[in-house]
Amino acid sequence: MPAMAPVLRFAPSPTGLIHIGNARTALLNALVARREGGIFVLRFDDTDAERSRTEYAEQTEADLAWLGIRPNLVVRQSERMELYAEASERLKAAGRLYSCYETAEELDRRRRIQLARGQPPIYDRAALSLTDEDRRALEEQGRRPHWRFRLEPRVAGWEDRVRGPSHVDCASLSDPVLVREDGTYLYTLPSVVDDIALGITDVVRGEDHVTNTGVQIQLFEALGARPPAFGHHNLLTTMSGEGLSKRSGALSLRQLAEDGYEPLAVAALAVLVGSSEAVRPVADLDELASLVDLAHISRGPAKFDESELDALNARFVHAMPYETARPRLEDLHIGGGEEFWNAVRANLSRFGDALRWWGIVEGPVSPQIEDPALIAAALRLLPPEPWDATTWKSWTDAVRAETGLKGRALFLPLRLALTGLDHGPELAALLPLIGPERAKARLAGEVA
């Protein structure tokens, strides 16, 4: 019997811009599904009506598309409330979901007393001793119940796809609130109900969800479902160890795209950092998928270093063949064809930097004349057309022979006069693109 195709999901709350840390989770799920011929679901956990925004959901889809990820299915929890209501009624009928009437202030006071006594600050299940008359009296006071899931006092264990054998002692946890006083749902219930309804086989997410997994395993079982496989990857942090936040907008995918990074560079870093695989360029998402091994993800935090992304991005650009670059150059109205691309790509950190070097070729450039005598000789000795890749050497050989200058004393003044800069692509490749007319004008000190 063939193995069942895996179904994985990425389930962001549309309350801000997703960042490179969120991309790590999305990519790990999408690439495992891609490699194993499975299904990738994008599920928006948007039950928080106050904070969820349509524009954030739309931007998330655009960000994933920029990375090359296109989900097989997109669902929104806000459109699935009937499923959660039905599940909560089943749990109530089974005695696993019970009503509680304490206020936030009362619960906080109890926690402080427990801590002062050296006791763990977990819910004491006082609501389970309420009679029907007690509940009526509380509701007549204007109180409305919130609903807690009654955990069984046992260890929930699983074979984590990243961390290996894992467990959570549910006896050490408070019974989690699943339904608020206003009837809205917290994260846990809709997540489990949807994982069941959508046939999710593997849940790959950040290690900050490990404790949630112990609770969710019991909730899957209470709803008569087999829990999926779980994998909890290390979190991506800043170099100083701070966590990333959608609310701050730091390192958002939209900003990285606007800053000109290659999507495949962002994807490769997001997936490979903090694993046994070296961070390196890949040809496409299929190659990146082949490198994903959840068991080889480190247990330590994965630190995002922007300089590492800069270096990786430059390697992608340097290796980019002209046929790949051509339509993008045309979109930027950059001419020069393959000769220009081959001349400048080794000097680019980001693709958009090509615009700067096309400006140096086309002009206008303000020349810097550092050695007038040398430049006058160079102007007089300019070779006739046509110019090609050999022109620079024959020209500079002639100038060297006449002036006796060589090395930096020869080449830097020529570069400053021709480009206005003291660095840049090899002039042997750049000079034919600049052409005789502009070269003559610049050597004569004219802006051209």
C-alpha positions in Angstrom: 0.0 0.0 0.0 1.6 3.4 -1.0 2.4 5.9 1.7 -0.1 8.7 2.1 1.0 12.0 0.7 1.8 14.4 3.5 -0.4 17.5 4.2 1.4 20.4 5.8 0.3 23.9 6.7 1.6 27.3 7.5 -0.9 29.1 9.8 0.0 32.8 10.4 -2.3 35.3 12.1 -2.8 38.2 9.7 -1.9 40.8 12.4 1.3 42.2 10.8 3.9 41.7 8.1 5.5 38.2 8.1 9.3 38.3 8.7 12.2 36.0 7.8 11.5 34.0 10.9 8.0 33.3 9.7 9.4 32.5 6.3 11.5 29.8 8.0 8.4 28.0 9.2 6.5 28.5 5.9 9.4 27.2 3.8 10.1 24.2 5.9 6.5 23.1 5.6 6.2 24.0 1.9 9.5 22.3 0.9 8.8 19.1 2.8 5.4 18.9 1.0 7.1 19.8 -2.4 9.8 17.1 -2.0 7.4 14.4 -0.8 4.6 15.1 -3.4 2.3 16.4 -0.7 -0.1 19.3 -0.2 0.8 22.7 1.4 -2.1 24.6 3.0 -2.0 28.3 3.9 -4.4 28.8 6.8 -5.0 32.2 8.2 -5.7 32.1 11.9 -7.8 35.2 11.8 -10.3 34.5 14.7 -9.0 37.7 16.4 -11.3 40.1 14.6 -9.9 43.2 16.3 -6.3 42.6 15.2 -6.6 40.6 12.0 -6.4 42.7 8.8 -7.3 41.7 5.2 -4.3 43.7 3.9 -1.9 41.6 6.0 -3.4 38.3 4.7 -3.0 39.6 1.1 0.5 40.7 1.8 1.4 37.3 3.2 0.2 35.6 0.1 2.2 38.1 -2.0 5.3 37.5 0.2 5.0 33.7 -0.2 4.6 34.1 -3.9 7.7 36.2 -4.0 9.6 33.3 -2.3 8.2 31.0 -5.0 5.6 29.3 -2.7 2.1 28.9 -4.0 -0.2 27.0 -1.6 -2.5 24.2 -2.9 -5.2 25.5 -0.6 -5.9 28.7 1.3 -8.4 28.8 4.1 -9.5 31.4 6.7 -10.6 30.4 10.2 -13.0 33.4 10.3 -15.1 31.5 7.6 -15.1 28.2 9.6 -16.8 29.2 12.9 -19.5 26.5 12.7 -16.8 23.8 12.9 -15.5 25.2 16.1 -18.9 25.6 17.7 -19.7 22.0 16.9 -16.4 20.8 18.4 -16.9 22.8 21.5 -20.4 21.3 22.1 -18.9 17.8 21.7 -16.3 18.6 24.3 -18.9 20.0 26.7 -21.1 16.9 26.3 -18.0 14.7 27.0 -17.2 16.7 30.2 -13.9 17.9 28.8 -14.9 21.6 28.4 -16.2 23.3 31.6 -17.4 26.8 32.4 -15.5 29.1 34.7 -16.5 32.5 36.0 -13.4 34.0 37.6 -12.3 37.5 36.5 -8.8 38.2 35.3 -8.1 40.0 38.6 -9.3 37.0 40.7 -7.1 34.6 38.7 -4.1 36.9 39.1 -4.6 37.1 42.8 -4.8 33.3 43.1 -1.6 33.0 41.1 0.2 35.4 43.4 -0.9 33.5 46.5 0.3 30.2 45.0 3.7 31.7 44.1 4.0 33.1 47.6 3.4 29.6 49.0 5.9 28.1 46.7 3.2 26.3 44.7 3.1 26.1 40.9 0.8 28.9 39.5 -1.7 26.6 37.8 -5.5 26.8 37.8 -7.0 25.1 40.8 -10.2 23.9 39.0 -12.4 25.6 41.5 -15.1 26.0 38.8 -15.6 22.2 38.7 -17.2 22.4 42.2 -19.8 25.0 41.2 -23.4 23.8 41.3 -26.0 24.8 38.8 -27.4 27.2 41.4 -23.9 28.8 41.8 -23.7 29.3 38.1 -27.1 30.9 37.9 -26.2 33.2 40.7 -23.0 34.3 39.0 -24.7 34.9 35.7 -27.4 36.9 37.4 -24.5 39.1 38.6 -23.7 39.7 35.0 -20.8 37.3 34.8 -20.3 35.2 31.6 -18.4 32.0 31.5 -15.1 31.3 29.8 -14.5 27.6 29.0 -11.5 25.5 30.0 -10.4 22.2 28.6 -9.9 19.7 31.3 -6.6 18.1 30.9 -6.0 14.5 32.0 -3.1 14.3 34.5 -0.7 12.3 32.3 2.3 12.7 30.2 1.7 13.5 26.5 4.6 12.1 24.4 5.5 12.2 20.8 8.5 11.5 18.4 9.4 15.0 17.4 10.7 15.2 13.8 13.3 17.8 14.9 13.9 17.1 18.6 13.5 13.4 18.8 11.6 11.8 21.7 9.6 14.6 23.5 7.0 14.8 26.2 5.0 17.3 28.2 3.7 16.5 31.7 0.1 17.8 31.4 -0.3 17.5 35.2 1.9 20.5 35.5 -0.2 22.7 33.3 -3.3 24.8 33.9 -6.4 23.7 32.0 -6.3 26.0 29.0 -9.1 28.4 28.2 -10.5 27.5 24.7 -13.5 29.9 24.6 -13.6 33.4 25.9 -16.5 35.1 27.8 -17.7 36.7 24.5 -17.8 33.3 22.8 -14.7 33.8 20.6 -12.1 31.2 20.4 -8.5 31.2 21.5 -5.8 29.7 19.2 -5.9 26.1 20.4 -9.4 24.9 19.6 -9.7 26.2 16.0 -6.1 25.0 15.3 -6.8 21.4 16.3 -10.2 21.4 14.7 -8.8 22.6 11.4 -5.9 20.2 11.5 -8.4 17.4 11.8 -10.8 18.7 9.1 -7.9 19.5 6.6 -6.2 16.2 7.2 -2.9 17.7 8.3 -0.4 14.9 8.7 2.6 16.9 9.9 2.8 20.1 12.0 6.2 21.8 11.6 6.5 24.9 13.7 8.7 26.9 16.1 9.9 25.4 19.4 7.9 28.0 21.3 4.9 25.7 20.6 6.3 22.6 22.4 4.1 23.0 25.5 1.1 23.6 23.3 1.7 20.3 21.7 1.1 18.4 24.9 -2.3 20.1 25.3 -3.1 19.7 21.6 -2.4 15.9 21.6 -5.0 15.5 24.4 -7.4 17.7 22.4 -7.0 15.7 19.2 -7.7 12.5 21.2 -10.7 14.1 23.0 -12.2 14.9 19.5 -11.6 11.3 18.4 -8.7 12.0 16.0 -5.2 10.8 15.7 -2.6 13.5 16.3 -0.4 14.5 13.4 3.4 14.1 13.5 5.0 17.2 15.1 8.4 18.9 14.5 9.5 21.9 16.5 12.4 23.9 14.8 14.7 26.4 16.5 13.6 30.0 16.2 15.4 32.6 14.1 16.7 35.5 16.3 18.7 38.7 15.7 22.4 38.5 16.3 21.9 39.8 19.8 19.4 37.0 20.5 16.2 39.0 20.3 13.1 37.4 18.8 11.6 38.7 15.6 8.1 40.2 15.7 5.4 40.8 13.1 4.3 43.9 15.0 7.7 45.6 14.7 7.9 45.0 11.0 11.7 44.2 11.4 13.1 42.0 8.7 9.7 41.7 7.0 9.7 39.9 3.7 8.1 42.9 2.1 11.0 45.1 3.2 13.6 42.6 2.1 12.0 42.5 -1.3 11.9 46.3 -1.5 15.6 46.3 -0.4 16.5 44.3 -3.5 17.4 40.9 -2.1 17.0 37.9 -4.2 14.0 35.7 -3.0 16.1 32.5 -3.4 18.9 34.0 -1.2 16.3 34.9 1.5 14.8 31.4 1.2 18.2 29.6 1.4 19.3 31.6 4.4 15.9 31.1 6.2 16.0 27.4 5.7 19.7 26.5 6.0 20.8 28.7 8.9 20.8 26.8 12.2 21.1 23.4 10.5 23.9 21.0 9.7 23.8 22.3 6.0 26.1 25.1 5.1 24.3 28.3 4.0 25.0 28.5 0.3 23.4 29.4 -3.0 20.9 26.9 -4.6 19.7 26.7 -8.1 16.0 26.6 -7.2 13.4 25.6 -4.6 13.7 22.0 -5.7 17.4 21.9 -4.8 16.6 23.7 -1.5 13.9 21.1 -0.7 16.4 18.3 -1.3 18.6 19.9 1.5 15.8 20.0 4.1 16.2 17.4 6.8 14.2 18.2 9.9 16.4 15.9 12.0 19.5 17.9 11.1 18.1 21.2 12.5 20.1 22.4 15.5 18.6 22.6 18.9 20.3 26.0 19.5 18.8 29.3 18.2 19.4 30.2 14.6 20.8 33.7 14.4 20.0 35.9 11.4 23.0 37.9 10.3 22.3 40.6 7.7 25.9 40.6 6.6 25.5 36.8 5.8 22.4 37.6 3.7 24.3 40.3 1.9 27.2 37.9 1.1 24.8 35.1 0.0 22.8 37.5 -2.1 25.9 38.7 -3.8 26.9 35.1 -4.6 23.5 34.6 -6.2 23.9 37.7 -8.4 27.5 36.9 -9.4 26.5 33.5 -10.6 23.3 34.6 -12.4 23.5 33.8 -16.2 22.7 36.5 -18.7 19.5 34.7 -19.9 18.1 34.9 -16.3 19.2 38.6 -15.9 18.1 39.8 -19.4 14.4 40.4 -18.7 15.2 42.1 -15.4 17.7 44.3 -17.1 15.2 45.2 -19.8 12.6 46.1 -17.1 15.2 48.5 -15.6 15.9 49.9 -19.1 19.5 48.8 -18.9 21.2 48.2 -22.3 24.5 46.8 -23.2 23.4 43.2 -23.5 25.4 40.3 -22.3 28.7 42.2 -22.6 27.4 44.7 -20.0 26.1 42.0 -17.6 29.3 40.0 -17.7 31.3 43.2 -17.1 29.5 44.3 -14.0 27.8 41.3 -12.3 30.9 40.5 -10.2 30.7 44.0 -8.7 27.0 43.8 -7.7 25.7 43.1 -4.2 22.1 43.4 -5.3 20.7 43.2 -8.8 19.5 46.8 -8.7 23.1 47.9 -8.3 23.4 47.3 -12.1 21.6 50.6 -12.6 24.5 52.5 -11.1 27.0 50.9 -13.4 24.8 51.5 -16.4 24.8 55.1 -15.4 28.6 55.0 -15.5 28.5 53.6 -19.0 25.8 55.9 -20.4 26.7 59.0 -18.4 26.7 61.7 -17.7 29.8 61.2 -15.6 31.9 64.0 -14.0 35.5 62.9 -14.6 38.2 63.4 -12.0 41.4 64.5 -13.6 44.1 63.6 -11.0 47.2 63.6 -13.3 46.6 66.1 -16.2 49.8 65.1 -18.0 49.0 61.4 -17.9 45.4 62.0 -19.0 46.6 64.3 -21.9 48.9 61.5 -23.2 46.1 58.9 -22.7 43.7 61.1 -24.8 46.3 61.5 -27.6 47.0 57.7 -27.6 43.4 56.5 -27.7 43.2 53.7 -30.2 41.0 53.9 -33.3 37.7 52.0 -33.6 36.5 49.3 -33.4 37.0 48.7 -29.7 36.8 45.2 -28.1 38.1 43.4 -25.1 41.8 43.8 -26.2 41.5 47.6 -26.5 42.3 48.4 -22.9 45.5 46.5 -22.8 46.9 47.8 -26.1 46.0 51.4 -25.0 47.5 51.2 -21.5 50.6 49.5 -22.9 51.0 52.5 -25.2 50.4 55.0 -22.4 52.9 53.1 -20.1 55.5 53.2 -22.9 55.2 57.0 -23.3 54.8 58.1 -19.7 56.8 55.4 -17.8 53.9 55.0 -15.3 52.6 51.7 -14.3 50.4 49.9 -11.7 48.2 52.1 -9.5 49.9 55.3 -10.8 48.7 54.5 -14.3 45.4 52.7 -13.8 43.8 54.8 -11.0 43.9 58.2 -12.8 42.5 56.5 -15.9 39.6 55.0 -13.9 38.9 58.3 -12.2 38.8 60.1 -15.5 36.6 57.5 -17.3 34.2 56.7 -14.4 34.6 59.4 -11.8 35.2 56.5 -9.3 38.2 54.9 -7.7 36.7 51.4 -7.9 34.5 49.3 -10.1 34.4 46.6 -12.8 37.4 45.7 -14.9 38.0 48.5 -17.4 38.9 46.1 -20.1 35.3 45.1 -20.2 33.8 48.5 -19.4 35.8 50.6 -21.9 34.2 49.2 -25.1 30.8 49.9 -23.5 31.7 53.5 -22.7 32.8 53.9 -26.3 35.2 56.3 -28.0 33.1 59.4 -28.0 32.3 59.4 -24.2 35.9 58.3 -23.4 37.3 61.2 -25.4 35.0 63.7 -23.7 35.7 62.5 -20.2 39.5 62.4 -20.8 39.1 66.0 -21.9 37.5 66.8 -18.6 34.0 67.2 -19.9 30.9 65.8 -18.2 29.7 63.1 -20.6 
